[in-house]
């Protein structure tokens, strides 16, 4: 199956990450065209989380930073993290969600017709 990154992924980096993860999920036979948007949501949420984390680190290194700014940024970071984790679970991108997979196997003795 040939899946393509959706238009919501606008950068080369986002599209490359999409292609990399999609290839791995396709190899496991757990990804189809129906999952394209879910993978895009994961990539976008991960990117936001990384951005907020970087900004929070920079803010915390400033001795004059306002505690309210830290609180707002932490809330944004947490929201992006939860979106990222939820998407990762939906796509079986972490060990706990992969352990729950039930991949059907053909009955023994049955010939493969392909």
N, C-alpha and C positions, 0 to 999 in steps of 0.2 A: 504494500500500500504506500502510495506516495502522498504524504501530507505536507502541506505548506504552511509557513507561519502566517497568522492573520495580519491584517493591516494595522491592528492596534500595536504591534511590535514594529517600531519605526526606526530603530537603530541597528547597525550591523551586529553589534554585540548582542542585542536581544535576539535577533534572528539566528545568530550562531548558537546561542544557548538553547534556543528552541530546537534547532536541528539536532544538536547533540543529545538532548534529553529524549526527543521524539524517537531518534534512532535506537536508543537503549530500550525504551518502552515497547517499540515495535518488535524488537528482537525477543521480548518476553511474551509477545502476543497479547498485550493488555492495553493497546492504544489504537484508536481508530480516528477517522476524521471527526467523529463526534466529540472527541476530547481536545481538539485544537484550542478552543477558547479557554478551557480549564487550565491548560498548560500556559497559555498567554497570561492568565490571571496570576498564576504562580510566579512567573518571571517578573511581572510588573510589581507584585507585592514584595518580592525579594529585593528588587532594585530600590523600592521605597524604603524598606527596612534598613538596607545598607546605607542609603543616603541619610536617613534620620540618625542612625548610629554614628556616622562620621560627624554630623553636625553637633550631636550631643557631646561627643568626645571633645570637640573644639570648644564648645560652650563651657564645659566643665574645667577646661584648662585656663579659662579666663577668671582671674580672681575677682573681677568686678561684675560677674554675671548675676543676673536677677533670678532668684529661686522660682519665680513664676514662669520665666522663659524655660527653665529646666523642666518644670512640671508639664507645660504644654508640649514640649518636644518629646518627653518621655511618653505621654499619652499617644502622640502620633506614632512613635516608634512601636509601642505596644500594639496598637491597632494594626499596623502594617505586619508585625510579626504574627499576630493571630490569623490574619488573612493568608499569609504565606504558609503557615502550618496547616491550616484547613485545606488549602489547595494541594499541598504536598501529600496529605492523607488521602485526598480524593484520587490522586494520581499514583499512589503507592510508591512515593519517592523516599519513604523512610522505612526502616526495618520493621517497625511494629505494624504498619499497614500492609507490608509485603507478607508478613507472617500470617495474616488473615486471609490471604488469597487462596482460593480453591481453584486450581487449574485442572480441568478435566483431562483424564488420560483415556486413551482408547482401551476397550476391553482386551484382555489377553487373547491371543490367537486370532484376532480379527485382522485381516489383511488391509494394508493401507492402499486404497484405490487410486491415490494420486501418484 
